[in-house]
Amino acid sequence: MTSENLLVEQRIREYESRLKHLDEMIEKAAAGVGEAQPHDEINEAQPHDEIKAKLKQIRKERDKLESHYEQMKLTPGENWEVEEIEKSGPMGIWDVLAQDLEHLLKHLKL
């Protein structure tokens, strides 16, 4: 296997791991939103509907990442350019989504 193919495989495994982590945080946040009451002290700073809307947006962005990930898996390694492999690409989006979820979980005190 060439070094480029190894880099592709490594990147795909990394994306897969991060996607799984996002799914776990989304699940935890969704459970917290479901348990929270619209007018309790947890949600004073941010109304319950606003939290649900934010979680919906996070799920939408997560689905975009999954689509990108699935596309990556189907692309033969020899078709990848070194630039594509080395740049961070969706990793920045993952980091932003993870921060949004962590912030949401903090508000839910989970």
Summary of the structure (lengths in Angstrom):
residues: 110
radius of gyration: 17.2
end to end distance: 43.9
largest distance: 57.5
contacts: 295
relative contact order: 0.21
helix: 82%
strand: 0%
